[in-house]
């Protein structure tokens, strides 16, 4: 049985990152992410036959090119990667495939179907199947059934599908306890040279080290997609994957991809020591919470090759942090950034405008705070009331939501949620102001231009502004 996996960006369309729970315009990084989850599924699909992965983010493919490829490969099913911001274009491609190849099973997966379940599936009657939640074991069980010629799917947890009686929704699939039972994603399915970091143009890849988060932030979708329990790959598993990337593919730049990289301090220190002892000579970045940063952690990360840490800061208002159930303090933020600066580890702060309790005064204070912290980079977002989140339920009960379609639920897009104290337009304006105030300070520009980044790299960062629609122009398909 042949499996065709598709990241469904056609030539001329906006590029989107669709990786696990992450879904945003590719220009948020001025780069597309390698779709590691899809490569992992492709690796698993070899158990029952030939597999192919096409990433439209980096392969210039028209609809006719796609049709020609499907005719040549002749798959039994097509598996389509999706997200909320890209759902309209994703499903447009899925519909075209189903109309042109009615005998091919078409299945989709991602956060959209996880959050909306039957409602989301019903919006696209041309789909045959959709997966909810973590896809790997659902995909494995379903593929095995299809390869055996079976058409009864009632035993496959985490699956949506059509029956003569309507849409069937199977029970949720429990989260996978032992992540090490998954194979390493075979990166030969990917055009690795096409995935490059925006600041240095070096080829890079993602390494998933853990899933899940124990915190209860009201705006976050991690609880639904990955659960509230931290599940980690073992250090030998991670080391084996790093060595494979280096020795087989020549990759030495990595993004360690998990929610709170330094939450388990012993694990972090042991992993950093293993990387240091193995003399891998790699460079990497990660994201974590400010309350988990201290001198020992930062020194170990630096020694192991870390050059950038992303920090979830969100706001300078303690009241807003508390309402959002962030479980951190403003002092935690200041301390974490100071520790990183002391050891010359670059920082990227992440901020959210428009959370409950936000006012003009708190938004202005957050902008002053972010500019004065000493961060090297920042990203800012508008709060999004995703389904199955506490914020989503609150916003719905208060009639704060102004979206007309699901693709507007875009963490990197325009505000779709007013509150009792701010309109959507005001939230957008504060986010725009934050970007301008941070990135167009004379000191920042001169520093990056003459010390850290080349002029070409500065132009790549300008695409970051394009993503946020803050400069008054837009270039579709920019990478």
C-alpha distance (Angstrom), angle and dihedral (degrees) to the residues before:
residue distance angle dihedral
X1 . . .
X2 3.79 . .
X3 3.82 123.3 .
X4 3.81 123.8 -160.6
X5 3.82 116.1 -167.2
X6 3.78 117.9 -164.5
X7 3.79 135.7 -167.1
X8 3.81 90.4 -161.9
X9 3.80 105.7 -141.4
X10 3.79 111.3 133.1
X11 3.78 123.3 -157.2
X12 3.81 110.6 -76.7
X13 3.80 95.0 21.3
X14 3.80 127.0 115.5
X15 3.80 112.1 -86.8
X16 3.81 115.7 -121.2
X17 3.77 134.4 -168.9
X18 3.81 108.1 -133.2
X19 3.79 105.8 175.4
X20 3.79 120.6 142.3
X21 3.78 107.7 -58.5
X22 3.85 91.6 -15.8
X23 3.81 113.9 99.9
X24 3.79 122.1 160.6
X25 3.77 142.4 116.8
X26 3.80 112.3 -63.9
X27 3.79 89.2 -127.2
X28 3.81 87.7 70.9
X29 3.80 82.4 83.9
X30 3.79 95.3 22.6
X31 3.78 79.7 -120.3
X32 3.79 142.4 72.9
X33 3.78 117.7 -112.1
X34 3.79 118.6 -126.0
X35 3.84 105.1 -107.6
X36 3.79 96.0 -122.9
X37 3.81 94.3 167.5
X38 3.80 89.5 58.3
X39 3.80 91.7 46.8
X40 3.79 88.1 52.5
X41 3.81 91.2 51.9
X42 3.80 90.0 48.2
X43 3.80 89.4 51.6
X44 3.81 90.3 52.4
X45 3.81 92.0 46.4
X46 3.81 90.4 65.7
X47 3.80 86.9 77.2
X48 3.80 89.8 77.9
X49 3.79 104.4 24.2
X50 3.77 149.2 -53.5
X51 3.80 119.3 -18.3
X52 3.79 134.7 -166.8
X53 3.80 131.4 -172.3
X54 3.81 123.5 -158.3
X55 3.80 118.3 -172.1
X56 3.79 108.1 -163.8
X57 3.80 89.7 -168.2
X58 3.80 90.7 74.5
X59 3.81 103.7 16.8
X60 3.79 113.2 73.9
X61 3.76 99.1 -133.3
X62 3.78 128.3 164.0
X63 3.78 123.6 -157.7
X64 3.79 89.7 -101.7
X65 3.82 90.6 49.7
X66 3.79 88.1 52.7
X67 3.79 92.3 49.7
X68 3.79 90.8 49.1
X69 3.79 90.8 50.4
X70 3.80 92.1 49.4
X71 3.81 90.8 49.6
X72 3.80 90.1 51.9
X73 3.80 97.1 43.9
X74 3.83 95.6 38.4
X75 3.82 98.0 -157.6
X76 3.77 124.0 -164.9
X77 3.79 90.4 -141.4
X78 3.79 140.2 9.5
X79 3.81 119.3 -142.3
X80 3.81 114.0 -156.8
X81 3.81 125.8 -158.9
X82 3.83 114.9 -140.7
X83 3.80 145.8 175.5
X84 3.79 137.3 179.6
X85 3.84 98.4 -97.5
X86 3.80 93.1 46.0
X87 3.80 98.6 38.0
X88 3.82 96.2 106.6
X89 3.80 95.1 53.3
X90 3.82 92.5 36.7
X91 3.77 92.7 55.1
X92 3.79 91.3 42.0
X93 3.80 87.9 61.8
X94 3.82 91.7 43.5
X95 3.81 90.9 53.5
X96 3.79 92.3 50.1
X97 3.81 90.4 51.2
X98 3.78 93.4 49.7
X99 3.80 93.1 47.7
X100 3.81 92.5 48.8
X101 3.82 95.7 41.1
X102 3.82 107.8 28.0
X103 3.80 93.1 169.2
X104 3.80 93.7 59.3
X105 3.80 115.9 90.7
X106 3.80 110.1 -124.9
X107 3.80 118.2 -155.7
X108 3.82 131.8 175.2
X109 3.79 133.2 -164.6
X110 3.78 139.7 -178.7
X111 3.80 144.5 89.0
X112 3.82 93.3 -49.8
X113 3.80 94.0 64.9
X114 3.80 92.1 37.8
X115 3.80 91.5 57.0
X116 3.79 100.3 37.8
X117 3.80 101.8 31.1
X118 3.83 111.6 174.8
X119 3.80 92.9 5.2
X120 3.78 91.7 56.2
X121 3.79 93.6 44.2
X122 3.82 92.3 49.1
X123 3.81 89.6 58.5
X124 3.82 89.8 67.8
X125 3.83 110.1 44.2
X126 3.81 92.3 173.3
X127 3.82 90.6 69.5
X128 3.78 116.7 96.9
X129 3.80 97.6 -162.9
X130 3.80 143.4 -0.4
X131 3.79 132.6 -166.5
X132 3.80 123.9 -136.7
X133 3.79 123.5 -153.8
X134 3.79 126.4 -8.2
X135 3.78 102.9 5.2
X136 3.80 106.6 -156.2
X137 3.81 104.9 86.2
X138 3.81 93.1 34.1
X139 3.81 87.8 52.2
X140 3.80 91.7 47.3
X141 3.80 94.9 50.2
X142 3.80 93.2 43.9
X143 3.80 93.8 47.5
X144 3.77 90.9 49.8
X145 3.82 91.0 52.9
X146 3.80 92.6 47.7
X147 3.79 91.8 48.1
X148 3.81 88.0 54.7
X149 3.80 90.0 52.4
X150 3.79 93.9 -112.1
X151 3.82 120.2 147.3
X152 3.81 100.3 -174.2
X153 3.82 110.3 100.1
X154 3.81 101.9 172.5
X155 3.81 92.2 110.1
X156 3.82 95.1 56.7
X157 3.79 110.6 95.3
X158 3.79 118.2 -147.0
X159 3.81 94.1 31.2
X160 3.80 134.6 128.6
X161 3.81 118.3 -166.4
X162 3.79 144.7 153.6
X163 3.79 124.2 -98.8
X164 3.79 133.7 173.6
X165 3.79 87.0 -96.9
X166 3.81 94.5 51.9
X167 3.80 133.5 -96.7
X168 3.79 117.6 -4.7
X169 3.79 121.3 -155.8
X170 3.77 116.0 -165.8
X171 3.81 121.7 -152.7
X172 3.79 117.9 -78.0
X173 3.77 116.4 -87.8
X174 3.82 115.2 -117.5
X175 3.77 114.7 -117.4
X176 3.78 114.4 -93.7
X177 3.81 108.5 -102.3
X178 3.79 99.2 -165.5
X179 3.80 108.3 48.3
X180 3.79 90.1 179.8
X181 3.80 90.0 72.9
X182 3.81 86.6 74.0
X183 3.81 116.6 88.0
X184 3.76 121.4 -120.3
X185 3.79 111.5 -92.9
X186 3.80 108.1 -101.4
X187 3.79 102.8 -127.9
X188 3.80 91.8 -161.9
X189 3.81 84.3 86.3
X190 3.83 87.9 65.5
X191 3.79 134.0 69.2
X192 3.79 89.3 -124.8
X193 3.79 95.8 -177.0
X194 3.82 90.0 64.5
X195 3.82 95.2 64.6
X196 3.78 108.3 81.3
X197 3.77 135.7 165.8
X198 3.80 114.2 -111.7
X199 3.80 96.8 -135.7
X200 3.83 98.9 52.8
X201 3.84 107.0 8.0
X202 3.81 90.5 -122.6
X203 3.79 120.0 149.2
X204 3.81 111.8 -107.0
X205 3.78 142.8 170.0
X206 3.79 140.4 -159.9
X207 3.79 124.5 -103.8
X208 3.80 115.2 -163.9
X209 3.80 108.6 -146.3
X210 3.82 100.9 167.9
X211 3.80 146.5 -6.9
X212 3.79 132.8 -143.2
X213 3.80 136.2 35.3
X214 3.83 129.8 -132.0
X215 3.81 94.5 -149.7
X216 3.81 122.9 98.6
X217 3.83 103.8 -143.6
X218 3.79 105.3 170.5
X219 3.82 95.8 -133.9
X220 3.80 99.6 46.2
X221 3.82 126.5 106.4
X222 3.80 94.9 -164.3
X223 3.80 93.0 93.9
X224 3.79 91.2 60.9
X225 3.79 98.8 39.6
X226 3.81 101.1 37.3
X227 3.80 105.7 11.2
X228 3.80 133.9 -125.0
X229 3.78 96.3 -80.0
X230 3.78 121.7 87.3
X231 3.81 110.2 -124.8
X232 3.78 114.7 -174.0
X233 3.74 135.9 -165.9
X234 3.78 110.5 -124.4
X235 3.78 117.1 -103.1
X236 3.85 92.2 -114.5
X237 3.83 88.5 54.3
X238 3.82 91.9 51.4
X239 3.79 92.8 44.6
X240 3.80 91.5 50.2
X241 3.81 90.3 52.1
X242 3.81 92.3 47.8
X243 3.80 91.3 50.9
X244 3.81 91.6 48.0
X245 3.80 90.1 51.9
X246 3.80 91.1 50.5
X247 3.80 99.9 41.2
X248 3.81 100.7 36.1
X249 3.79 102.7 31.5
X250 3.81 105.3 20.2
X251 3.82 92.1 -122.7
X252 3.80 117.0 154.8
X253 3.81 103.5 157.9
X254 3.80 118.1 79.0
X255 3.77 144.0 176.6
X256 3.79 108.8 -149.4
X257 3.75 99.7 -142.3
X258 3.79 119.5 -150.6
X259 3.80 137.0 102.8
X260 3.83 102.4 -104.5
X261 3.78 109.8 14.0
X262 3.81 96.3 -177.0
X263 3.82 99.6 38.6
X264 3.81 91.6 105.6
X265 3.78 100.2 50.0
X266 3.80 96.3 -173.3
X267 3.80 91.5 51.6
X268 3.80 91.1 49.1
X269 3.79 93.7 48.7
X270 3.81 91.9 46.5
X271 3.81 92.4 48.5
X272 3.79 92.7 47.7
X273 3.80 89.9 48.5
X274 3.80 91.0 50.0
X275 3.82 90.5 51.4
X276 3.80 91.1 47.1
X277 3.81 94.1 46.5
X278 3.81 91.5 48.9
X279 3.82 90.1 52.3
X280 3.80 90.9 -137.9
X281 3.81 92.7 163.7
X282 3.80 93.9 -145.9
X283 3.80 134.5 151.7
X284 3.78 121.8 -141.1
X285 3.79 149.1 163.8
X286 3.80 133.2 -151.1
X287 3.80 141.9 178.0
X288 3.79 128.1 -125.7
X289 3.81 147.6 149.7
X290 3.79 120.4 -79.4
X291 3.81 93.5 -126.3
X292 3.81 91.8 64.0
X293 3.82 96.3 58.1
X294 3.80 122.6 102.7
X295 3.80 137.7 145.3
X296 3.81 95.3 -90.4
X297 3.80 92.1 51.3
X298 3.80 94.9 47.5
X299 3.81 94.3 45.8
X300 3.81 91.4 50.6
X301 3.80 92.0 48.1
X302 3.79 92.9 48.4
X303 3.78 92.3 48.8
X304 3.82 90.2 51.5
X305 3.81 92.7 52.9
X306 3.83 105.2 -89.6
X307 3.79 112.8 150.7
X308 3.83 102.1 167.8
X309 3.79 136.0 34.0
X310 3.80 123.3 -168.9
X311 3.80 115.2 -144.0
X312 3.80 127.0 -159.9
X313 3.81 100.9 -135.9
X314 3.85 101.5 148.5
X315 3.83 99.9 173.8
X316 3.80 145.5 -5.5
X317 3.81 91.6 -125.7
X318 3.79 115.5 99.0
X319 3.80 89.5 -162.9
X320 3.82 91.6 57.2
X321 3.82 91.4 45.6
X322 3.80 89.5 52.6
X323 3.81 93.6 47.1
X324 3.80 88.9 50.0
X325 3.84 89.7 51.0
X326 3.78 89.2 -126.3
X327 3.81 93.0 150.9
X328 3.76 95.2 -145.4
X329 3.79 136.5 100.2
X330 3.77 134.0 -132.1
X331 3.80 87.3 -117.0
X332 3.82 88.7 57.6
X333 3.81 87.9 57.1
X334 3.79 94.2 49.9
X335 3.79 92.0 46.8
X336 3.81 94.4 48.6
X337 3.80 94.4 49.9
X338 3.80 90.9 46.0
X339 3.81 91.7 52.3
X340 3.81 91.4 50.6
X341 3.80 92.0 47.6
X342 3.79 90.9 48.9
X343 3.79 90.2 57.6
X344 3.81 95.7 36.4
X345 3.81 95.5 -115.1
X346 3.80 109.6 150.9
X347 3.79 117.2 -121.7
X348 3.77 135.8 -152.0
X349 3.79 115.2 -164.6
X350 3.81 120.6 -152.8
X351 3.81 118.2 -150.5
X352 3.81 134.7 -176.1
X353 3.80 123.7 -154.8
X354 3.79 123.2 -160.4
X355 3.80 102.5 33.9
X356 3.82 117.0 148.8
X357 3.78 109.5 -69.6
X358 3.81 94.2 28.1
X359 3.80 114.2 141.4
X360 3.77 134.2 170.1
X361 3.77 87.8 -96.5
X362 3.82 95.5 52.1
X363 3.80 92.4 44.5
X364 3.80 92.0 51.9
X365 3.80 89.6 47.3
X366 3.81 91.3 51.6
X367 3.80 91.0 52.9
X368 3.80 91.2 51.3
X369 3.80 88.8 46.4
X370 3.81 95.2 51.6
X371 3.79 92.6 47.5
X372 3.79 92.4 49.3
X373 3.80 99.0 44.0
X374 3.78 96.9 81.1
X375 3.80 96.3 -118.8
X376 3.79 118.5 163.4
X377 3.80 94.8 -145.8
X378 3.75 138.2 1.0
X379 3.78 139.9 -163.5
X380 3.78 122.6 -160.9
X381 3.77 130.1 -165.7
X382 3.78 141.3 -178.1
X383 3.80 116.7 -113.3
X384 3.82 111.1 -101.0
X385 3.83 121.6 -156.4
X386 3.80 97.0 -141.4
X387 3.80 118.3 -172.8
X388 3.82 115.3 -97.6
X389 3.81 92.0 28.7
X390 3.79 126.1 108.4
X391 3.79 89.2 -122.1
X392 3.80 90.4 52.9
X393 3.80 91.8 52.9
X394 3.82 92.3 46.3
X395 3.80 93.5 47.9
X396 3.79 91.8 48.4
X397 3.81 92.5 50.1
X398 3.81 91.2 50.6
X399 3.82 96.0 42.7
X400 3.80 91.2 -120.1
X401 3.82 95.8 137.3
X402 3.82 116.9 101.0
X403 3.82 100.8 172.4
X404 3.78 118.8 124.4
X405 3.80 97.0 -169.9
X406 3.77 136.3 26.8
X407 3.80 93.8 -115.8
X408 3.82 87.7 69.5
X409 3.81 88.1 68.5
X410 3.77 89.5 94.9
X411 3.80 120.0 146.0
X412 3.78 88.3 -158.1
X413 3.81 95.7 43.0
X414 3.77 138.7 75.3
X415 3.79 121.4 -50.5
X416 3.79 115.8 -88.8
X417 3.81 95.5 175.6
X418 3.77 127.9 75.7
X419 3.81 121.1 -173.4
X420 3.78 134.5 -158.3
X421 3.81 88.2 -85.9
X422 3.84 107.4 33.8
X423 3.80 137.2 37.6
X424 3.81 123.5 -136.4
X425 3.79 89.7 -107.4
X426 3.78 92.1 53.3
X427 3.80 91.3 50.6
X428 3.82 89.7 51.3
X429 3.79 91.0 49.2
X430 3.80 93.8 52.1
X431 3.79 91.0 48.9
X432 3.79 90.3 50.5
X433 3.77 91.2 47.7
X434 3.80 90.8 50.3
X435 3.78 91.6 54.3
X436 3.80 93.4 48.2
X437 3.79 94.6 44.2
X438 3.80 92.5 49.5
X439 3.79 104.3 39.5
X440 3.77 101.1 33.7
X441 3.77 99.0 52.1
X442 3.81 107.0 126.3
X443 3.80 91.4 -128.1
X444 3.79 93.0 51.8
X445 3.79 94.2 47.6
X446 3.80 93.9 48.0
X447 3.79 92.7 46.1
X448 3.78 94.5 51.0
X449 3.77 93.7 40.7
X450 3.78 97.3 51.5
X451 3.80 105.8 25.0
X452 3.79 114.1 23.0
X453 3.78 108.9 20.3
X454 3.75 139.9 33.1
X455 3.80 121.0 -125.5
X456 3.80 89.5 -103.6
X457 3.79 90.6 54.0
X458 3.80 90.2 49.5
X459 3.79 88.1 55.9
X460 3.79 89.1 52.9
X461 3.78 89.2 54.8
X462 3.80 87.4 52.5
X463 3.81 86.2 66.8
X464 3.79 85.7 61.4
X465 3.79 86.4 63.0
X466 3.80 89.6 47.6
X467 3.80 89.2 56.4
X468 3.77 90.3 54.7
X469 3.81 92.0 47.0
X470 3.76 89.6 -129.7
X471 3.76 101.4 130.1
X472 3.78 98.4 54.9
X473 3.77 97.4 -109.5
X474 3.77 138.7 82.2
X475 3.76 134.0 -161.6
X476 3.77 112.5 -163.6
X477 3.74 115.7 -140.4
X478 3.79 94.6 17.2
X479 3.76 113.7 156.4
